[in-house]
Amino acid sequence: MANIRVGFGFDVHQLKENHPFILGGANLHHHSGAFGHSDADVLLHAICDALLGAANLRDIGFHFSNKDDRWKGISSLILLEQVIQLLKEKNWQIGNIDAMVCLEAPKINPHIPEMKANIARVAAISEEDISIKATTNEQLGFIGREEGVVAYAVCLIERL
């Protein structure tokens, strides 16, 4: 049995006008926001999937179905908290998280410290163990047309 594992996560959400944009638990004030069953936080969803995958615990849709009203409008910080609990039950702890958000606007650099603080608080890890980066899609495709936002995450977990 491996003492360390790596996981990969991905999420995508449609952007809609006059909708809240929550990313990494931070509210980004913008004319459009990510739309979904929960708060549509693509960054936290990708991180949850990376953690669940690394621990071989299926995926975020398995644990938090978009057909279950318990998760309607819920903060993805609560979903992350529940994923962390699942990891603890299987004797895993987070080594580090590396994430990338792909969107044209808004610029997320000013919000990265808040996002890292939110994730560190819920995951009970150091902000030094969390990397959040962003890039544009060079105005190509649905991301370039500002119709959607994508996030990718990689994590390392270790046996307790």
Summary of the structure (lengths in Angstrom):
residues: 160
radius of gyration: 15.0
end to end distance: 12.9
largest distance: 48.4
contacts: 538
relative contact order: 0.25
helix: 35%
strand: 33%
